[in-house]
Amino acid sequence: MKSLAEDDESEEGIPISNRLFWLLILGIVLVFVGIIVLVVIASIFGGSSSAGVVVFIGPIPIVFGSGPNATWLILIGIILSVISLVLFFVMNRRRG
């Protein structure tokens, strides 16, 4: 009879290094810390605020925003998303 530890080792999946996993976790934590810092700074200094978001569902971007500078934020988001898609296709073509 196999123990639980032996069953976990025998499962197949995508192997990732421990360092890569911790870099992923660190990136997620840094995003949340950055959001918190921006909210705190915005609440201290006051003034008007704007927000723009680009969400990808597959290759289709969904773009929305609010505030006086939302147009510029959305435009920058769209430009960055187009650059990231172009880089993805260029890097994928070189590998294949």
Secondary structure, DSSP 4 states (H G I P E B T S, - for coil): ---HHHHHHH-------HHHHHHHHHHHHHHHHHHHHHHHHHHHH-S---EEEEEEETTEEEEEEESTTHHHHHHHHHHHHHHHHHHHHHHHHHH-
